[in-house]
Amino acid sequence: MDDRLRSAHPVEREVGMAYYVSAADGIGGRIRDRDADFRVSEIEAFEAQPLDADPDAYPHLVLRATLRGWDTNDFARRLSDAMGISRERVSWAGTKDKRAVTTQLFSVAKGDPDELPEIRDVDIEVLGRAGRAIEFGDLAGNAFEIRVREADPEGVDAITEELRAFGGGRAGVPNYFGQQRFGSRRPVTHEVGLAIARGDWRGAVMEYLANPREAEPEDTQAARGYVGETEDWAGALERFPRKLGFERSMLHRLVEGSAGSEEDFREALETVPTNLQRLFVNAAQSYLFNRILSERLERGLPFDRAVAGDVVCFADSEASEGLARPDTDRTQRVTEERVETINRHVERGRAFVTAPLVGTGTELGQGEPGEIERDVLSAAGISPTDFELPGEFGSTGTRRAILLTTDLSVERDPLTFDFALPSGSYATVLLREYLKCDPRELG
């Protein structure tokens, strides 16, 4: 192990983020005291047609909404209710947190601009029309402006210097999946997904229903403890708070069935929305990715350049200026003979070292990077073929850049961090290096 590495908070280690890359002490402080302390604006990768375009050819109304203190899903539900339409007709490019001021794109299928409502703490700008709904891939990245309160700014420069050394000139950190991916208060989503991948449907249900955490309300802890001790589904249903709708839907299915077969438990998991079913498996993939990055750190392998055995991907030629965006559909193995050539591309931002988000289509690396990947999968009792799963649970996998870099600007009064990240990366993964606090305080 590299003795310069600083161990992460225990809650972070639980989801695979084992280390910080900056050895300097944290500055402390808090974020999200107020919604305006955390501002996010999407870097858009979607062009709308004029509003007067033919609505038959361009049936999707495109909106830019600024939300103050709104969860994206809650806003979509409120918008659809106010317009008297199905929630399924509202789409967006990226999900944002509630405790923030966010500016993001939405589309409304067969939407009429005259029917747009006025909603508290929301500003809506109509951009035009489109021939299809907005999708996740339409988000190039996000620009952040984050204020940190009650921090000691004296340590900022030392941490920034370490991050720039790690990133090869720009502020860089391992491209971990942040705590939000797994549940900030109750990080069990990946454990559910790992159990699913192992074919342990009963275990997956119990991971989700049981395992109380101290951060939860006492009645919720009691209900989870009861189901873990008794597996009395009817009794648990009486105890689970009504606000825990997904847990209750699982319990209803278990009460109806014999609850004696793996099929009963699988069907219980299938009662939750399809996006949550996918999230279970995605979180498992994310945990394994985090573990691979932590092991790479521990072995002292670089993140800002490739070594023999790595797999690199190339830059998206259509990415926004100044925002590095990997194209994981274009990959290449790094051989001993090609290391220097590949690293010239990496230095110029034309290529990125990757690690797998494991699925049925995953080809593992070779050399020491491949050894790390195989060791992590073996320790978890997982192989790529395990992701050959029914319905929404199945995944072919992909690859993801291991290094996250940005042009970071820091203002001191008030202490504010300004930076932009490509889609799919987490602002808290950068901020954790500065605050070095309980990740639950990062929101």
C-alpha positions in Angstrom: 0.0 0.0 0.0 1.1 3.6 -0.8 1.9 4.9 2.7 1.0 8.5 1.5 -2.6 7.6 1.1 -5.1 9.0 3.6 -8.0 6.6 4.6 -11.5 7.8 3.8 -14.4 8.1 6.2 -15.8 4.7 7.3 -19.1 5.4 5.5 -17.2 6.1 2.3 -15.1 2.9 2.6 -18.4 1.0 2.8 -19.2 2.0 -0.8 -15.7 1.4 -2.1 -14.2 4.8 -1.7 -11.3 3.8 0.4 -8.9 6.8 0.2 -8.4 10.5 -0.3 -5.7 11.5 -2.7 -4.8 14.6 -0.8 -3.0 14.0 2.5 -3.6 17.5 3.8 -6.1 18.0 6.7 -9.6 18.9 5.7 -11.0 22.5 5.9 -14.3 21.3 7.6 -17.4 23.3 7.0 -20.9 22.6 5.7 -22.6 22.8 2.3 -26.3 23.1 1.5 -27.2 25.1 4.6 -29.5 26.9 2.1 -30.6 25.9 -1.3 -28.7 28.8 -2.9 -25.5 27.4 -1.5 -25.5 24.7 -4.1 -26.1 25.9 -7.6 -26.1 23.6 -10.6 -26.6 24.5 -14.3 -26.7 21.9 -17.0 -24.3 22.1 -19.9 -26.8 21.3 -22.5 -26.2 19.0 -25.5 -29.7 19.3 -27.1 -31.0 21.8 -29.7 -34.7 22.7 -29.9 -36.6 23.8 -32.9 -38.5 27.1 -32.8 -41.7 27.1 -30.9 -43.7 27.6 -34.0 -42.3 24.4 -35.6 -44.9 21.8 -36.8 -46.2 20.2 -33.6 -46.9 16.9 -35.5 -43.3 16.7 -36.6 -42.0 18.1 -33.3 -44.5 17.1 -30.6 -42.2 17.6 -27.6 -42.2 20.9 -25.8 -38.7 21.8 -24.6 -38.4 23.8 -21.3 -35.5 25.1 -19.3 -36.5 25.2 -15.6 -34.8 26.7 -12.6 -35.8 24.9 -9.5 -35.2 26.1 -5.9 -35.5 23.3 -3.4 -37.2 20.8 -5.8 -36.2 17.2 -6.3 -36.4 16.5 -10.1 -38.9 13.7 -9.8 -41.1 15.7 -7.5 -41.1 18.6 -9.9 -41.9 16.3 -12.9 -44.9 14.9 -10.9 -46.1 18.4 -9.9 -45.8 19.6 -13.5 -47.7 16.7 -15.0 -50.4 16.9 -12.3 -50.9 20.7 -13.0 -51.1 20.0 -16.7 -53.5 17.1 -16.2 -51.2 14.7 -18.1 -49.4 11.4 -17.4 -46.1 11.7 -15.5 -44.6 9.5 -18.3 -44.9 12.4 -20.7 -42.3 14.5 -18.8 -38.7 13.7 -19.5 -35.3 15.3 -18.5 -31.6 15.0 -19.1 -30.3 14.5 -15.5 -31.7 14.1 -12.0 -30.7 16.7 -9.5 -30.9 17.0 -5.7 -33.6 18.8 -3.8 -31.4 21.0 -1.6 -30.1 23.1 -4.4 -30.9 25.7 -7.1 -30.8 23.8 -10.3 -31.2 24.8 -13.9 -32.1 21.9 -16.2 -33.9 20.8 -19.4 -37.2 19.1 -19.6 -39.5 18.0 -22.4 -43.2 17.4 -22.3 -44.7 15.1 -25.0 -47.6 16.9 -26.8 -47.1 19.8 -24.5 -49.0 23.1 -24.9 -47.1 26.1 -23.7 -50.4 27.8 -22.8 -51.1 25.0 -20.3 -47.8 25.5 -18.4 -48.6 26.3 -14.7 -47.0 28.7 -12.3 -45.3 26.6 -9.6 -43.8 27.9 -6.4 -40.0 28.4 -6.5 -39.8 27.5 -10.2 -39.0 29.6 -13.2 -39.8 28.1 -16.6 -38.5 29.2 -19.9 -40.0 27.7 -23.1 -37.1 27.0 -25.6 -39.1 25.4 -28.4 -40.0 22.0 -29.8 -38.3 18.7 -30.5 -39.0 15.5 -32.5 -38.2 13.3 -29.5 -38.1 13.4 -25.8 -35.0 14.6 -23.9 -32.9 11.7 -22.7 -30.0 11.2 -20.3 -27.4 11.4 -23.1 -28.5 14.9 -23.9 -26.7 16.3 -20.9 -23.0 17.1 -21.6 -22.2 18.0 -18.0 -23.0 20.4 -15.2 -21.5 23.7 -14.0 -21.4 24.1 -10.2 -21.2 27.0 -7.8 -21.0 25.7 -4.3 -20.6 27.7 -1.1 -19.0 26.2 2.0 -19.9 27.7 5.3 -18.0 27.7 8.6 -14.8 26.2 7.0 -11.1 27.1 7.6 -10.0 28.2 4.1 -6.3 28.1 5.1 -5.9 24.6 3.9 -7.5 25.2 0.5 -4.3 25.9 -1.4 -2.4 22.9 -0.1 -5.3 20.5 -1.1 -5.6 22.2 -4.5 -1.9 21.7 -5.1 -2.1 18.0 -4.3 -5.1 17.6 -6.6 -3.4 19.3 -9.5 -0.4 17.0 -9.0 -2.7 14.0 -9.1 -4.6 15.3 -12.1 -1.5 16.1 -14.2 -2.0 19.8 -14.1 -5.8 20.3 -13.6 -7.5 19.6 -10.3 -8.0 15.8 -10.4 -9.6 13.1 -8.3 -10.5 9.5 -8.8 -13.8 9.4 -10.7 -15.6 7.6 -7.9 -19.3 7.2 -7.8 -20.4 9.5 -4.9 -22.3 8.5 -1.8 -25.6 9.6 -3.4 -25.4 6.6 -5.8 -25.7 4.2 -2.9 -28.0 6.1 -0.5 -26.5 8.9 1.7 -28.3 7.9 4.9 -28.6 4.2 4.2 -26.0 2.9 1.7 -27.4 -0.5 0.9 -28.5 -0.1 -2.8 -25.2 -1.8 -4.0 -25.7 -4.7 -1.6 -29.1 -5.3 -3.0 -27.6 -5.3 -6.5 -24.7 -7.6 -5.6 -27.1 -10.1 -4.2 -29.2 -9.9 -7.4 -26.1 -10.5 -9.5 -25.3 -13.6 -7.4 -28.8 -14.9 -8.0 -29.7 -14.5 -4.3 -33.1 -12.9 -4.7 -34.1 -13.6 -1.0 -30.8 -12.0 0.1 -31.5 -9.0 -2.1 -35.0 -8.5 -0.6 -33.6 -8.8 2.9 -30.8 -6.3 2.2 -33.5 -3.8 1.2 -36.1 -4.5 3.8 -34.0 -5.1 6.9 -30.6 -3.7 8.0 -31.7 -0.7 10.0 -29.3 2.3 10.2 -28.9 4.9 13.0 -29.6 7.7 10.6 -33.2 6.5 10.1 -36.2 7.4 12.3 -36.8 5.1 15.2 -40.1 3.6 13.8 -38.3 2.7 10.6 -35.4 1.1 12.5 -37.9 -0.9 14.5 -39.7 -2.1 11.4 -36.5 -3.2 9.7 -35.3 -4.9 12.8 -38.6 -6.8 13.1 -38.6 -8.1 9.5 -34.9 -9.1 9.8 -35.6 -11.1 13.0 -39.0 -12.7 12.1 -39.5 -12.6 8.3 -43.2 -12.1 9.3 -44.3 -10.3 6.2 -47.8 -9.4 7.4 -46.5 -8.2 10.7 -43.8 -6.2 9.0 -46.4 -4.6 6.8 -48.3 -3.4 9.8 -45.1 -1.8 11.2 -43.5 -0.2 8.1 -44.3 3.5 7.8 -46.6 4.3 4.9 -44.0 6.7 3.5 -41.8 3.7 2.7 -43.8 2.8 -0.3 -41.3 0.6 -2.1 -40.7 -1.6 1.0 -44.4 -1.9 1.5 -45.0 -2.9 -2.1 -42.4 -5.7 -1.6 -44.1 -6.8 1.6 -47.5 -6.9 -0.1 -46.2 -9.3 -2.7 -44.6 -11.5 -0.1 -47.8 -11.6 1.9 -49.7 -12.7 -1.3 -47.2 -15.4 -2.2 -45.8 -18.4 -0.5 -42.5 -16.5 0.1 -40.8 -19.8 0.0 -39.2 -19.6 -3.5 -36.6 -17.5 -5.1 -39.3 -16.6 -7.7 -41.4 -15.0 -4.9 -38.5 -12.8 -3.8 -37.7 -11.9 -7.4 -41.3 -10.9 -8.0 -41.2 -8.8 -4.8 -38.2 -6.9 -6.2 -40.1 -6.4 -9.5 -42.8 -4.5 -7.7 -40.6 -1.4 -7.4 -40.4 1.0 -10.4 -38.2 -0.1 -13.2 -35.7 2.7 -12.7 -35.1 1.5 -9.2 -34.6 -2.1 -10.4 -31.9 -0.8 -12.8 -30.4 1.3 -10.0 -29.9 -1.8 -7.8 -27.6 -3.3 -10.4 -26.1 0.0 -11.4 -25.1 0.6 -7.8 -23.5 -2.8 -7.6 -21.5 -2.0 -10.8 -20.6 1.4 -9.2 -19.4 -0.2 -6.0 -17.1 -2.6 -7.9 -15.8 0.3 -10.0 -15.0 2.2 -6.8 -13.2 -0.8 -5.3 -11.1 -1.1 -8.5 -10.1 2.6 -8.3 -9.2 2.2 -4.6 -7.1 -0.8 -5.3 -5.4 1.0 -8.1 -4.6 3.8 -5.7 -3.3 1.3 -3.1 -1.0 -0.3 -5.6 0.4 3.1 -6.7 -0.7 2.9 -10.3 -1.2 6.2 -12.1 -4.6 7.7 -13.0 -3.3 10.4 -15.4 -1.6 8.0 -17.7 -1.9 4.5 -18.9 0.2 1.4 -18.2 0.4 -1.8 -20.2 -2.8 -3.8 -19.7 -5.1 -0.8 -19.4 -8.0 -0.1 -21.6 -8.4 3.5 -22.8 -11.3 5.2 -24.5 -11.1 8.3 -26.7 -12.5 11.8 -26.4 -16.0 12.7 -27.7 -15.2 15.0 -30.6 -18.6 16.8 -30.1 -18.0 17.6 -26.4 -18.4 21.2 -25.2 -15.3 23.2 -25.3 -13.2 22.9 -22.1 -15.2 19.9 -20.9 -13.5 16.6 -21.4 -16.0 13.9 -22.3 -15.0 10.3 -22.8 -16.6 8.3 -25.6 -16.7 4.8 -24.0 -17.9 3.2 -27.3 -14.3 3.8 -28.7 -11.8 1.8 -26.7 -8.4 0.3 -27.2 -6.2 -2.0 -25.2 -2.8 -0.7 -24.2 0.1 -2.9 -25.1 3.8 -2.4 -24.0 4.6 -1.2 -27.5 1.8 1.4 -27.5 2.1 2.9 -24.0 4.1 6.0 -25.0 1.9 6.7 -28.0 -1.3 6.3 -26.0 0.0 8.5 -23.2 0.7 11.3 -25.6 -3.1 11.2 -26.4 -3.9 11.1 -22.7 -1.7 14.1 -22.0 -3.5 16.1 -24.7 -7.0 15.1 -23.4 -7.7 12.9 -26.4 -7.8 9.6 -24.5 -8.8 8.4 -21.0 -7.7 5.5 -18.9 -10.8 3.4 -18.0 -12.1 0.7 -15.6 -15.1 -1.5 -16.2 -18.7 -1.1 -15.0 -19.0 -4.8 -15.1 -21.6 -6.5 -17.3 -22.0 -9.4 -19.6 -20.1 -7.6 -22.4 -17.1 -6.7 -20.2 -13.7 -7.7 -21.4 -11.3 -7.2 -18.4 -7.9 -5.5 -18.7 -4.6 -7.3 -18.8 -1.4 -7.0 -16.9 -1.7 -5.4 -13.4 -4.9 -3.4 -14.2 -6.6 -6.6 -15.2 -5.3 -8.4 -12.1 -6.9 -5.6 -10.0 -10.2 -6.0 -11.8 -10.2 -9.8 -11.3 -9.2 -9.6 -7.7 -12.0 -7.1 -6.9 -14.6 -9.3 -8.7 -13.3 -12.4 -7.0 -13.5 -10.8 -3.5 -17.1 -9.8 -4.2 -18.1 -13.3 -5.6 -19.0 -11.8 -8.9 -18.2 -12.5 -12.6 -19.3 -10.7 -15.7 -21.7 -13.5 -16.7 -23.6 -13.0 -13.5 -25.2 -9.9 -15.1 -27.2 -12.1 -17.5 -30.4 -11.3 -15.5 -34.1 -11.1 -16.3 -35.8 -7.9 -17.3 -34.5 -4.6 -16.0 -31.9 -6.3 -13.9 -29.7 -7.4 -16.8 -26.7 -5.3 -18.0 -24.1 -5.6 -20.7 -21.8 -3.1 -18.8 -19.6 -0.4 -20.1 -16.3 1.4 -19.2 -15.8 4.6 -17.3 -12.8 7.0 -17.1 -10.9 6.6 -13.8 -9.7 10.2 -13.5 -12.0 13.2 -13.1 -10.3 16.6 -13.8 -11.6 20.2 -13.9 -10.5 23.8 -14.1 -11.3 24.8 -10.5 -11.8 28.3 -9.3 -12.0 29.1 -5.5 -13.2 32.4 -4.1 -12.5 33.1 -0.4 -15.1 35.5 0.8 -17.5 33.8 0.9 -15.7 30.5 0.3 -17.1 29.3 -3.0 -16.0 26.6 -5.4 -16.7 27.0 -9.2 -16.1 24.1 -11.6 -17.7 22.0 -14.3 -17.9 18.3 -14.6 -19.0 15.9 -17.4 -22.3 14.1 -17.0 -22.3 11.1 -14.6 -19.6 12.6 -12.3 -20.2 13.8 -8.8 -19.4 17.2 -7.4 -19.1 15.7 -3.9 -16.2 13.5 -5.0 -14.2 16.7 -5.5 -15.5 18.5 -2.4 -14.8 15.5 -0.1 -11.1 16.1 -0.7 -11.5 19.6 0.8 -13.9 19.0 3.7 -12.8 15.5 4.7 -16.0 15.1 6.7 -18.8 12.5 7.2 -20.2 12.2 3.6 -23.7 12.5 5.0 -22.8 16.2 5.7 -22.2 16.7 1.9 -25.8 16.0 1.1 
